[in-house]
Amino acid sequence: MIKPERMSKLFLVGPKTKLNKVVAKLHDLKIAHIIEHKKDDKFDICPPQDYFEKISSLLVQTRSIMSHLNIQITETEKKEMSLSIVKKELEVIKDETTGILDEISSASDAKSSIAEQKNILALLSLLNLSPQDFKQSKFINSYFGYVANPINIEQLKNITENFEILTKEHNKKILVAVFVESKFAAKIEEALNAASFSGINVDSIKELTGNPNNLIEELSKKQEKLSITISNKKDTIKKLAGKHAPFLLSAEKYLAIETEKAQIPLNFGSTKETFFLKCFLPTKIVQNTKDELIKAAGNKLHVTDEEISETEEIPIKIENKGLVKPFEFFTNLYSLPKYDEFDPTILMAFTFPLFFGFMLGDVGYGLITFALFYYLKKKFPNGKDFFNILMISSVGAMIFGFIYGEFFGFEPYHGLIVRTHDINTLMIISIIAGTVQVNFGLILGFILEFKHHGFLKAAYEKLSWILIQISAALIYISSVNIVNIPVYIGYILLAFAIFMLYKGEGFMGVIEIPSIVSQIVSYARLMAVGLASVFIAIMVNDFTTFLFHKGILFIPLAVIALIVGHTFNIALGILSPSLHSIRLHYVEFFTKFYTGGGTEYAPFGAEKQKSII
């Protein structure tokens, strides 16, 4: 479709007793783009359904359990369920899961505690100390840790002779243990602080007794048992995930839908007894939608068409079919059209593969890229539209490959166009393509301007650019005597076109006149990128042929060079034609008629399509 689908606006009002049924029907139909009601002096916002808090809480619980069980949310068919059944089953699964997770957490904490104890014991063993040396005492204070600077022993002796100090260099620092009478603790701490003492907490090993190395061995055995316990419990979690995944996925789907239905009234307006809403939907299904909604509400719903104002933001639904539909990817990537603009999808569906094929233009490369994108489409289904575009473009590369007579850079026959020789022909084709596309964009822009602002404004802003090109062409062909037309006619038309442009876009428009030439010449990249690809292919082929002729020992190197060279060229052949083709459309073509910035049509109840962007 060249235009976004036509939309209508409905106004619905009914008693709150029918709210649930109307919401359920709207969700089932999946066609109403709800317009959010803003609270005002006359009408309040409709509150959510009574069960909203309960069902949203259950949804949070379900997703939390799924997260703990490592169950990923996937596409699941909707199943009929009830809140009571879901709640009851969730309680059972929650208790079962929580118990095992608590055991895993407890074992993991114990394992971490043992690791900490082993680290401290290993340090104690360096100083030939044991945990008993750090038993709590009223008479002795102990200090254990690292110092950045050597401790001044004389300073300690000036404090008291009754102390013991053990040191050892470890990890480029000094490990130290100091034992001193409690009454000298304050002054000893000052001396330690002067040496930048950093203490190690030994509380976790104070209850242990024995040789540190023996204790480390015993703790390692406990650690291994805990690791086995954790592994077994994780296996149990995996089994629980397999057992409960079908129910949890179905419950998540059900609760997500019910939560959506429960909170949608927050977009409605209300009075004490009634609710009302406004929505957009495709014009072609308006009557059927009215009938369905009135029937669902037991004939107690009033539905009327409402006039759409010019300033209203109408949601955009672009609907294309067949081979054109994948190219909506590029339209969405740029920006959705506004409601009164043309949908450029169908135009890109024709010109993008044409430009891509013109640039790549090799039967062998086209076959390889088609197979590659077919594989990627199967591997990554969320990107199917993008890969379909490139598959279609690969067919374009094969078609032009037959025209050029190229197969992996070789020329098995003389093509209609030989790119290595017919460079001028390629340039002319590229410039003609640019001239046609740029001016087609201006014609579309003229049509839109004419529709919204009248003929004069359309002529000043769009037709003037076309006339400038025509006048420049007349001046040239009359100057070189291609046609027998006085040169002054071209100059008169040029002056008139510049005057029109000045009226439409002012002085800045006149300054921009050279840009129309640069935009058309920009299409020369179609020729340049194509030539770069074919010359790289020829260079790879010539080099590998040279290696083949060097003898049997060079054949493996020739094969490697052939594969690597063509793989590199294919990668460039995918990237460059894609980017340059997109650029020509977005910059040179779209700017002539397309503004974009439309709001996406998002019907209530419809699932958003996943994409790679």
Residue pairs with C-beta under 8 A, 6 or more apart in sequence:
1 318
1 319
1 320
1 343
1 346
2 342
2 343
2 346
3 341
3 342
3 343
4 316
4 317
4 318
4 337
4 339
4 341
4 343
4 598
5 282
5 283
5 284
5 317
5 318
5 319
5 601
6 282
6 283
6 284
7 280
7 281
7 282
7 283
7 308
7 314
7 315
7 317
7 339
7 601
8 280
8 281
8 282
8 283
8 286
8 305
8 308
9 35
9 278
9 279
9 280
9 305
9 306
9 307
9 308
9 312
10 32
10 278
10 279
10 280
10 281
10 286
10 289
10 290
10 303
10 304
10 305
10 306
11 276
11 277
11 278
11 303
11 304
11 305
11 306
12 22
12 276
12 277
12 278
12 279
12 293
12 301
12 302
12 303
13 274
13 275
13 276
13 301
13 302
14 22
14 274
14 275
14 276
14 297
14 300
14 301
14 302
15 273
15 274
15 275
15 300
16 46
16 270
16 273
16 274
16 275
17 300
18 297
18 298
18 300
18 301
19 46
19 49
19 265
19 275
20 49
21 296
21 297
21 298
22 293
22 296
22 297
22 301
23 49
23 261
23 264
23 265
24 261
24 296
25 292
25 293
25 296
25 297
26 32
26 264
26 279
26 293
26 604
26 605
27 257
27 260
27 261
27 264
27 604
27 605
28 605
29 289
29 292
29 605
30 603
30 604
30 605
30 606
31 281
31 282
31 285
31 289
31 603
32 279
32 280
32 281
32 289
32 603
32 604
33 279
33 280
33 281
33 315
33 601
33 602
33 603
33 604
34 264
34 267
34 268
34 277
34 278
34 279
34 604
35 267
35 277
35 278
35 279
35 280
36 267
37 43
37 45
37 46
37 267
37 268
37 269
37 276
37 277
37 278
39 45
43 269
43 270
43 271
43 276
44 269
44 270
44 271
45 266
45 268
45 269
45 270
46 265
46 266
46 267
46 268
46 269
46 270
46 275
47 265
47 266
47 270
48 262
48 263
48 265
48 266
49 261
49 262
49 263
49 265
51 83
51 258
51 262
52 259
52 262
52 263
54 83
55 83
55 255
55 258
55 259
55 262
56 259
56 262
56 263
58 83
58 86
58 87
58 90
58 255
59 252
59 255
59 256
59 259
61 90
61 94
62 86
62 90
62 248
62 251
62 252
62 255
63 73
63 252
65 90
65 93
65 94
65 97
65 244
65 248
66 72
66 73
66 248
66 249
66 252
68 97
68 101
68 237
69 97
69 237
69 240
69 241
69 244
69 245
69 248
70 237
70 238
70 241
71 241
71 244
71 245
71 248
71 249
73 249
73 252
74 249
76 249
76 250
76 252
76 253
77 250
77 253
78 250
78 253
78 254
78 257
79 250
79 253
79 254
81 250
81 251
81 254
83 258
86 251
86 254
86 255
89 247
89 251
90 251
93 240
93 244
93 247
93 248
96 240
97 237
97 240
100 233
100 236
100 237
100 240
101 237
103 229
103 233
104 230
104 233
104 234
104 237
107 226
107 229
107 230
107 233
108 226
108 230
110 222
110 226
111 223
111 226
111 227
111 230
113 204
114 219
114 222
114 223
114 226
115 223
116 204
117 204
117 205
117 208
117 215
117 219
118 216
118 219
118 220
118 223
120 200
120 202
120 204
120 205
121 131
121 205
121 208
121 212
121 213
121 215
121 216
121 219
122 212
122 216
123 144
123 170
123 175
123 200
124 130
124 131
124 133
124 144
124 205
124 212
125 212
125 213
125 216
126 168
126 170
126 175
127 166
127 167
127 168
127 175
127 177
128 166
129 166
129 177
129 212
130 209
130 210
130 211
130 212
131 202
131 205
131 206
131 207
131 208
131 209
131 210
131 212
131 215
132 209
133 142
133 177
133 179
134 142
134 144
134 202
134 205
134 206
135 206
136 206
137 182
138 182
139 181
139 182
140 179
140 180
140 181
140 182
141 179
141 180
141 181
141 182
141 185
141 188
142 177
142 178
142 179
143 176
143 177
143 178
143 179
143 180
143 188
143 189
143 192
143 197
143 199
144 176
144 177
144 178
144 199
144 200
144 202
145 175
145 176
145 197
145 198
145 199
145 200
146 170
146 173
146 174
146 175
146 176
146 197
146 198
146 200
147 173
147 174
147 176
147 192
147 195
147 196
147 197
147 198
148 173
148 174
148 195
148 196
148 198
149 194
149 195
149 196
150 174
150 195
151 165
151 167
151 176
151 178
151 191
151 192
151 195
152 191
152 194
152 195
153 165
155 191
155 194
156 163
156 165
156 180
156 188
156 191
159 184
159 187
159 188
159 191
160 180
160 181
160 184
162 180
162 181
162 184
163 178
163 179
163 180
163 181
163 184
163 188
164 178
164 179
164 180
165 176
165 177
165 178
165 179
166 176
166 177
166 178
167 174
167 175
167 176
167 177
168 174
168 175
169 175
176 197
178 188
178 192
180 188
205 215
208 215
257 605
260 604
260 605
264 604
265 275
267 277
268 275
268 276
268 277
269 275
269 276
269 277
270 276
278 306
279 604
280 314
280 315
280 601
281 289
281 603
282 317
286 305
290 303
293 301
293 303
294 301
294 303
308 314
313 599
314 339
314 599
315 598
315 599
315 600
315 601
315 602
316 336
316 337
316 338
316 339
316 598
316 599
316 600
316 601
317 601
318 328
318 331
318 336
318 337
318 343
318 345
320 327
320 328
320 343
320 345
320 346
320 349
323 349
323 392
324 345
324 346
324 349
325 345
325 385
326 349
326 384
326 385
326 386
326 388
326 389
326 392
327 345
327 346
327 348
327 349
327 352
327 389
328 345
328 385
329 385
329 386
329 389
329 611
329 613
330 345
330 348
330 352
330 389
330 582
330 585
331 337
331 343
331 344
331 345
331 348
332 611
332 613
333 613
334 586
334 590
334 596
335 596
335 597
335 598
336 596
336 597
336 598
336 599
336 600
337 343
337 344
337 594
337 595
337 596
337 598
338 595
338 596
338 597
338 598
339 598
340 448
340 451
340 452
341 448
341 593
341 594
341 595
341 596
341 598
342 444
342 448
342 593
342 594
344 585
344 589
344 590
344 594
347 589
348 585
349 392
351 437
351 581
351 585
351 589
352 389
352 393
352 581
352 582
352 585
353 389
353 392
353 393
353 395
353 396
354 396
355 433
355 526
355 577
355 580
355 581
355 584
356 393
356 396
356 397
356 577
356 578
356 581
357 366
357 393
357 395
357 396
357 397
357 398
357 399
357 400
358 396
358 400
358 429
358 430
358 433
358 526
358 530
359 526
359 529
359 530
359 533
359 573
359 576
359 577
359 580
359 581
360 366
360 369
360 393
360 396
360 397
360 400
360 401
360 530
360 533
360 573
360 574
360 577
361 397
361 400
361 401
361 403
361 404
361 406
361 419
361 530
361 533
361 534
362 397
362 400
362 401
362 404
362 406
362 407
362 408
362 409
362 533
362 534
362 537
362 573
363 397
363 398
363 401
363 402
363 406
363 407
364 401
364 406
364 407
364 408
364 409
365 397
365 401
365 408
365 533
365 566
365 569
365 570
365 573
366 394
366 395
366 396
366 397
366 398
366 399
366 401
367 394
367 398
368 570
369 390
369 393
369 394
369 397
369 570
369 573
369 574
370 391
370 394
370 395
370 398
373 387
373 388
373 390
373 391
373 394
374 387
374 391
376 383
376 387
377 383
377 384
377 387
377 388
377 391
380 387
380 612
382 610
382 611
382 612
383 611
383 612
385 611
386 612
390 574
390 578
393 577
393 578
397 573
401 407
402 415
403 415
403 416
403 417
404 415
404 416
404 417
404 418
404 419
404 534
405 411
405 412
405 413
405 414
405 415
405 416
405 418
406 415
406 419
406 534
406 537
408 537
408 541
408 566
409 534
409 536
409 537
409 538
409 540
409 541
409 566
409 569
410 541
411 418
417 425
417 426
419 426
419 530
419 531
419 534
420 534
420 535
420 538
423 527
423 531
426 526
426 527
426 530
426 531
427 524
427 527
429 526
429 527
430 523
430 524
430 525
430 526
430 527
431 520
431 521
431 523
431 524
433 523
433 526
434 519
434 520
434 521
434 522
434 523
434 524
434 584
434 588
435 469
435 520
437 523
437 584
437 588
437 589
438 516
438 519
438 520
438 588
438 589
438 592
439 466
439 469
440 589
441 588
441 589
441 590
441 591
441 592
441 593
441 594
442 462
442 463
442 465
442 466
442 592
442 593
443 462
443 466
444 592
444 593
445 458
445 461
445 462
445 592
445 593
446 458
446 459
446 462
446 463
447 458
448 458
448 593
449 457
449 458
449 461
449 462
450 458
457 504
459 500
459 504
460 500
460 501
460 503
460 504
460 505
461 501
461 504
461 505
462 592
463 500
464 497
464 498
464 500
464 501
464 504
464 509
465 497
465 501
465 516
467 493
467 496
467 497
467 500
468 494
468 497
468 498
468 501
468 513
468 516
469 516
470 493
470 497
471 490
471 491
471 493
471 494
471 496
471 497
472 490
472 494
473 490
474 485
474 489
474 490
474 493
475 487
475 490
475 491
475 494
476 490
477 483
477 485
478 484
478 485
478 486
478 487
478 489
478 490
479 487
498 510
498 513
501 509
501 510
501 513
502 509
502 510
505 512
519 587
519 588
520 588
522 584
522 587
522 588
523 584
523 588
525 580
525 584
526 580
526 584
529 576
529 577
529 580
532 572
532 576
533 569
533 572
533 573
533 576
536 565
536 568
536 569
536 572
537 566
537 569
539 565
540 561
540 562
540 565
540 566
540 569
541 562
543 561
543 565
544 558
544 559
544 561
544 562
544 565
545 558
547 554
547 555
547 557
547 558
547 561
548 554
548 555
548 558
590 596
602 608
